[in-house]
Amino acid sequence: MTTCLFLSFRSAATPSTVENSKLDALVRTTPKLAKGLLHAAASASDPYVKDGPTPSLVLQLYFTELPDLENALSPRGHLAALASSAEFPTLAHAEIAHQATFVRPFPVPEPAFKTPRGEPHCTYLVSYEGEAEDLNAWHAHYFGSHISHMAEFPGIRELEIYTRVDWVSLLPWTRQNFMQRNKVVFDSTDALQSALHSPVRHAMRDDFKRFPKFTGPNNHFAMTTHVVRPQ
């Protein structure tokens, strides 16, 4: 079982170079971390949606086991330092929200990145934040139909879906309970832009109209992504 923590920050202030270095080190040394991603706000146009302001930062932290993720969110856990104004003066005062999820990866035709090693790539984060009238029917349609369109995006490198789990956190941040999150990943913002204006995006919109009934917002955010390798 692979679980993933989404930790989202919204702030008008920009962290200093020192604070960013501390964040990188904090993520890198997280106990039992399988992989860490730091997503920073980027920009891309989608012909069908124009959502609100992008979060300034999203941490995406992967763990093999859910208890390892929950340990990081305990009052004395590794991620509690992010609530410290002394250690992280900008991030600690941001609007912070988090959610633990189950990770569902799907294959894509050409998963090898063509970006230079160590350079960032581009991620399109999507969230379905309300409730489905029939969640089982919702997921059955999404996994059975919508995924096949997403995997046809030109230049797509990764495709993952995230579904809800029951989880424990004792840190002072907003808990989110989105019914589903997605991400599609590309070499660059230009590659994402091309994909969003390809025939695949139009086919996805047609399929969107056939979704089982659901409520709540559906947000899309372009992000520049840095990979953090655990120590």
C-alpha positions in Angstrom: 0.0 0.0 0.0 1.4 3.4 -0.9 0.0 6.5 0.7 0.6 10.2 -0.1 0.3 13.3 2.0 -0.8 16.5 0.3 0.2 19.6 2.3 -0.9 22.9 0.6 0.3 26.4 1.5 -1.3 29.7 0.5 0.6 32.9 1.3 1.2 36.3 -0.2 4.7 36.2 1.3 7.7 34.5 -0.4 9.9 32.3 1.7 13.6 33.3 1.9 16.4 31.3 0.4 17.3 30.1 3.9 13.7 29.0 4.6 13.6 27.1 1.3 16.8 25.4 2.1 15.5 24.4 5.5 12.3 23.0 3.8 14.3 20.9 1.4 16.3 19.5 4.3 13.2 18.8 6.4 11.6 16.9 3.6 14.7 15.0 2.7 15.2 13.8 6.2 11.5 12.8 6.9 11.6 9.3 8.4 10.3 6.5 6.2 9.7 8.9 3.3 9.6 7.1 -0.1 9.6 10.2 -2.3 9.1 13.9 -1.9 7.8 16.5 -4.4 7.8 20.3 -3.9 5.3 21.9 -6.2 5.5 25.7 -6.8 2.9 27.8 -8.5 3.1 28.0 -12.3 0.8 29.0 -15.1 -0.9 27.3 -18.1 -4.1 28.0 -19.9 -6.8 25.3 -20.1 -9.5 25.9 -22.8 -12.3 24.7 -20.4 -11.4 25.9 -16.9 -10.0 29.0 -15.3 -9.7 28.3 -11.6 -8.8 30.5 -8.7 -5.3 31.4 -7.5 -2.9 28.5 -7.4 -1.4 27.5 -4.0 2.0 29.0 -3.5 3.4 25.7 -2.5 2.2 22.1 -2.4 4.2 19.3 -0.7 3.5 15.8 -1.9 5.1 13.2 0.4 4.9 9.5 -0.3 5.1 6.7 2.3 4.8 3.0 1.9 2.6 2.6 5.0 -0.1 4.9 6.4 1.2 4.7 10.0 4.6 6.1 8.8 2.7 9.1 7.3 0.7 9.5 10.5 3.8 9.5 12.7 5.1 12.4 10.7 1.9 14.3 11.6 2.1 13.7 15.4 2.7 16.6 17.8 6.3 15.5 18.1 6.5 14.2 14.5 9.0 15.3 11.9 6.6 17.7 10.1 5.6 19.5 13.3 8.5 21.8 12.6 6.5 23.4 9.8 4.2 25.0 12.4 7.2 26.7 14.1 7.4 30.5 13.4 11.1 30.4 14.4 12.0 27.7 11.9 9.6 28.6 9.1 8.5 32.2 9.5 6.7 32.4 6.2 5.2 28.9 5.9 4.1 28.7 9.5 1.9 31.8 9.0 0.4 30.6 5.6 -3.0 29.1 5.1 -2.2 25.4 5.4 -4.4 22.4 4.5 -3.6 18.7 4.3 -5.0 15.3 3.3 -3.7 11.8 3.3 -4.6 9.7 0.3 -4.2 6.3 -1.3 -2.0 6.4 -4.5 -3.2 4.7 -7.7 -0.6 4.9 -10.5 -1.6 4.3 -14.1 0.7 3.5 -17.1 1.5 6.0 -19.8 3.1 5.3 -23.2 6.4 7.2 -22.7 7.2 7.6 -19.0 10.9 8.6 -19.5 11.4 12.3 -18.7 13.4 14.3 -21.2 14.3 17.1 -18.8 17.9 17.5 -17.8 18.7 15.6 -14.6 17.9 17.7 -11.5 15.8 20.2 -13.5 12.1 20.7 -12.5 9.2 19.2 -14.5 5.6 20.3 -14.7 2.6 18.9 -12.9 -1.1 19.6 -13.4 -2.8 19.0 -10.0 -6.6 18.4 -10.1 -9.0 18.0 -7.2 -12.7 17.0 -7.0 -13.6 18.5 -3.6 -17.2 17.6 -3.1 -19.2 14.4 -3.0 -20.5 12.0 -5.6 -24.1 10.8 -5.4 -22.7 7.3 -5.9 -19.0 7.2 -5.2 -18.6 3.6 -6.4 -20.2 4.5 -9.8 -18.0 7.7 -9.9 -14.8 5.8 -9.5 -15.9 3.0 -11.9 -16.5 5.6 -14.6 -13.4 7.5 -13.9 -11.1 4.5 -13.8 -12.8 2.8 -16.7 -13.3 5.7 -19.1 -11.6 9.0 -18.2 -8.2 7.5 -17.4 -7.9 6.1 -20.9 -8.3 9.6 -22.3 -5.8 11.1 -19.9 -3.1 8.5 -20.8 -3.3 9.7 -24.4 -2.1 13.2 -23.6 0.9 13.9 -25.9 4.1 14.0 -23.8 2.5 12.7 -20.6 5.1 11.2 -18.2 3.1 10.2 -15.2 -0.5 9.7 -14.3 -1.8 9.1 -10.7 -5.1 9.2 -9.0 -5.6 9.7 -5.3 -8.6 8.5 -3.3 -9.6 9.0 0.3 -8.4 7.1 3.4 -9.1 7.4 7.1 -6.1 9.1 8.7 -4.9 10.7 11.9 -3.2 14.1 12.2 -2.7 16.1 15.4 -1.1 19.1 13.8 -3.0 22.5 13.7 -3.8 22.6 10.0 -7.1 22.4 8.0 -8.1 18.8 7.2 -9.3 18.2 3.7 -11.5 15.3 2.6 -11.6 15.7 -1.2 -13.2 12.7 -2.8 -10.5 12.4 -5.4 -7.2 14.1 -6.6 -5.3 13.5 -9.8 -2.1 14.5 -11.4 -0.7 14.4 -14.9 3.0 15.2 -15.3 5.0 16.6 -18.3 8.5 17.7 -19.0 7.7 21.4 -18.9 4.9 24.0 -18.8 5.1 24.2 -22.6 4.5 20.5 -22.9 1.5 20.8 -20.5 0.2 23.7 -22.5 0.4 21.7 -25.7 -1.4 18.8 -24.1 -4.2 21.0 -22.8 -4.8 22.3 -26.3 -4.7 18.9 -28.0 -7.7 16.9 -29.2 -7.3 14.7 -26.1 -8.5 17.6 -23.9 -11.7 18.0 -26.0 -12.4 14.2 -25.7 -11.9 14.5 -21.9 -14.4 17.4 -21.8 -17.0 15.3 -23.7 -16.4 12.4 -21.2 -16.7 14.9 -18.3 -20.3 15.6 -19.4 -21.1 11.9 -18.8 -19.7 11.7 -15.2 -22.0 10.4 -12.6 -23.6 13.2 -10.5 -21.3 15.0 -8.1 -21.1 18.2 -6.1 -18.4 20.7 -5.2 -15.7 22.5 -7.0 -13.2 20.8 -9.4 -9.9 22.7 -9.4 -6.9 22.5 -11.8 -3.5 24.0 -10.9 -0.3 24.0 -13.0 2.8 23.6 -10.8 6.6 23.5 -11.3 7.9 20.4 -9.5 11.2 19.6 -7.8 11.9 16.0 -6.7 13.4 15.6 -3.3 15.3 12.3 -2.7 15.1 11.0 0.8 18.4 10.5 2.6 
